[in-house]
């Protein structure tokens, strides 16, 4: 009877350990544009372009993924052209609100191109799972949607 209880306990322990385990961690050394391409193809997200320095994907938005040269992080970014006629003071006011209220992402105004880059750094230096990275990209898109909503008067987006 004790052996049966012990066996049952070990089976339950092994099932619960398996159910709570994460995906296998990937090493930063494994990260290449082709590796990122495979992650998103496996997640059924369109891969539009793969270059030596970046990967371009399309989910709800077109997103650029850049691998840090030292493989410490992957930069996730989206580029938007601002409305024609948007004034610099209006743009900076909305961007200050975004940078203050939307903690996950930051925005950078490129005055000469009249555009904005939203970006987030996904740190990989201690390893990461593919599932966590895809989730971070999806959360980033939600953050960009929230950021755009901060332009409540639709003056710049």
N, C-alpha and C positions, 0 to 999 in steps of 0.2 A: 504494500500500500504506500509506504514512504517513497519507494522508487517511482511509482506511478505519479504521485504528487510532484516529485522532483522533475520528472520527465515533462509533465504538463506545465510546470513553472518555466522550464527551459524553452519549451516550444512557444509559450506566450511571450517570453522575454525576447526571443529571436524575432517573432512576428512584429512586436512593437518596436524593436530597434530598427528593423527594416523599414517600417512604415514612417519612422521619423527621420530617416537618413536623407541627406541631400544628394544632389547629383555629384558626380566625381569632380573634384577641384582641378581646374586647368592651371598650368603654370604660365607665368608671363612669357617664358621662353617659347611656349607653343603658339603665341599670338602672332598671326600674320594676317594680311588681308584675305588670303584664301581661307584661313581658319574662321574668320568672322563671316565670310560668305557662307560657309557651311552651317554655321550656327543659325543664320537667318533663313536659309533655305529649309533647314529642318524645322523651323518655327513657322513655315509657310508665309514668310514675309518676302516681298519682291526685292531682289538684289538688282539694282540698275547698272551699277558700274563698280569695277574692282581695279584699283590702280596700286602702284607701289606704296603710296603714302596714305591712301584713304579707301573707304568703301562707301558707296552711296546706296541707300536702301529706301524703299517706299512702303510705308504702312499707312497710317492716317495722313502723314505728311512725308515730305522728302527729307531724309536725314543723312548727315555726313558723319562717318566714324573715322577718327584719326588716331593712329597708334603713336603714343609718345616714343621718341627715339630711344629712350632708356627703358621703355616698357614698364613704366610705373603706373600709367593710366591710359584709358581710351577716352578721347574727347568726343562727346556726342553733341552735335550742333545742327541748327536749322538757320537758314538765311531767309530774311524777308526784305523785299523792297518796300519802302514806306510810301504813303500816299503823296502824290505830287501836290505841292503847295503846303505841306505840313511845315510848320514853323519850328525852328530849333528849340525855342523855349518850351513849346508844347511837347516836343519829343523828349527833351531832357526831364521834364516834369513827370511824364508817364514812365520813363525808364527808371527814375529814382523811386517811384512807387513800386514798380516791378521788383527792383533789386532789394527793396525793403520788405515787401509783402510775400514774394514768392521765393522762399528760402532755397529750394533745390537748384534753381537755375539762375544764371546771371545773363544780362544782356549788354551788348556792346554796340554803340552807335558808330557807324562809319559814315562820316559826314560827306566825304567826296563821292561815295557810291550811293548816298541817300538810302542806306539800308541798315538793318539791325541783324546781329547774330545772337541767337540764344544758345547757350552752351552749358554743359555739365561735364565734370570729370569723374569717370567711373574708375576708381582705383583698383588695380589688379596686382600690385606688387607682392601681395601675400597669397595670391591665387584667387580664383573665382569659379563659379559654376555657370554653365551656359544659360541655364534657366534664370539665374539671378540677373545676368546681363540683359537678357531679353526683357525681363520684368522692369529693369532700370530704364531701358529705352522706351517702353510703353508708359512708365511713370513720367519720364521726361516729356513725352508728347502731351500728357495731361497737364503738366506744369506750363508748357507753352500755351495751351488753350487758356489756362488761368491767367497767364501773363497778358495775353491779347485782350482778355476781358477787362483788364485794368484800364484800357482805353475806352472808358464808358461812353464818351462822346463820339467815338469812331473818327477821331481827327487825324490819327497817324496810320492806322492799319486798315 
